[in-house]
């Protein structure tokens, strides 16, 4: 399970240095304080960021 601190820590990775991505579903609810934790961290990303990852 991931709490707010866990999610924030994962997103401090150099890979996520201001690139075009966004946090979705349960993880977003945790970051907004609506839920306490979530089972996974779902991300959406721009096609440019996806291409860079590939």
N, C-alpha and C positions, 0 to 999 in steps of 0.2 A: 504494500500500500504506500502511496505517496501523499505526503502532506504538503502544505504551502512551501515550507523550507526546502523539502526535497526537490520540488518542481523548480524552484528558483535556482537551486544549486545546479541542476542538470542543464538549465538554460544559460549558465555562465560559461559553458564550454566555448572555446575559441571559434568553433564551427558556427555558433549562433551569435556572431558579432555584429548585430544590426541588420542581418540579411532579411529578406522578405519572407517571414513566416508568421504564423499566428497559432495560438493555443486554442484548442477546441474542447468541447463536451465537458466531461467530468473534471479535467484538469483546470479548465477555465472557471468552473464553479468553485473549485477549491481556491484559486487565486483571488476570486471575488469575495471569498468568505461565506459562500452559501453552503458549501459542504466542508467537512473536516478532512476528508481524504478521498483518493480515487485509486483504482487498480492499475491504471495506465496513463500515459501522457500522449494524447493525440495532437498532432500538429498538422496544419495546412501550410502550403508553401506556394510561392509564385513559380511559374514554369522556369524562369531564369535561375532561381535558386536550385530547383530540382536538377536542371542541366548542369549546374556547377557541381552538385553533389555526385552526379554520375561521372 
